């Protein structure tokens, strides 16, 4: 359970995105950010990670800082035990919706990356389709030692009921037509996000675009609310820090939403405050502002 609220502590919970926020450009947690998290926890403010990554894709950056709290993973589709990775809450996609999304993607010759919530001995992803994987996907799977299975057709998926996200990675504008079709045909049955990735540029040498599709109930903020219910936090005393499109809902709904200096325009517009760049310990700066009393719940300056 969370500690009780205190009037001298403006927030009870700080929620942090990973890529572009807590992680520096090398994909690590800097000593300054790690120290700031410890200071917040010592002051009685819980710090929780909320990432588009799965737990297995996050553990090598979380374990060095001794992360033990629940983790909001897969863009809000999963609440996982931060130390062990076991699923506490999941919001899977209906099988029929997954089928319609995958069929649409395969019609445009895009292999579909199905993120799975399965027992540890099973696949992290099932990749449906025979086309080549984007170089960014190949790099990601190798770098994080992701277990995945390739199948030719949707009916070959060995875990059809365990999909929490359908994704595609492609170069440049190749996804535009598929995105338009899915929004037109099944947009009311999914939550869809399409944006340009920044984390794999140096690894692949090309601009990479992501398409991620979830159940309509899924975003980071709805899982923050679930975490608050489970752990006894007051959602009116939550501060959120992020940089990307999948952070917008939590930046809009938190008592204080903070965007990084490197944030995209959607995150900037959703936030109340702006902190430093992720290459310059922006998370540590924001936590310092909170602990000093400079930033409080009812901040209004953008």
Secondary structure, 3 states (H helix, E strand, C coil): CCCCCCCCCCCCEEEECHHHHHECCCCCECHHHHHHHHHHHHCCCEEEEECCCCCCCCHHHHHHHCCCCCEEEHHHCEEECCCCCCEEEECCCCHHHHHHHHHHHHHCCCCEEEEECCCCCCCCEEEECCCCCCHHHHHHHHHCCCCEEEECCHHHCCCCCCEEEEEEEEECCCCHHHHHHHHHHHHHHCEEEEEEECCCHHHHCCCEEEEEEECCCCCHHHHHHHHHHHHCCCHHHEEEEECCHHHHHHHHHCCEEEECCCCCHHHHHHCCEECCCHHHCHHHHHHHHHHHCCCCCCCCCC
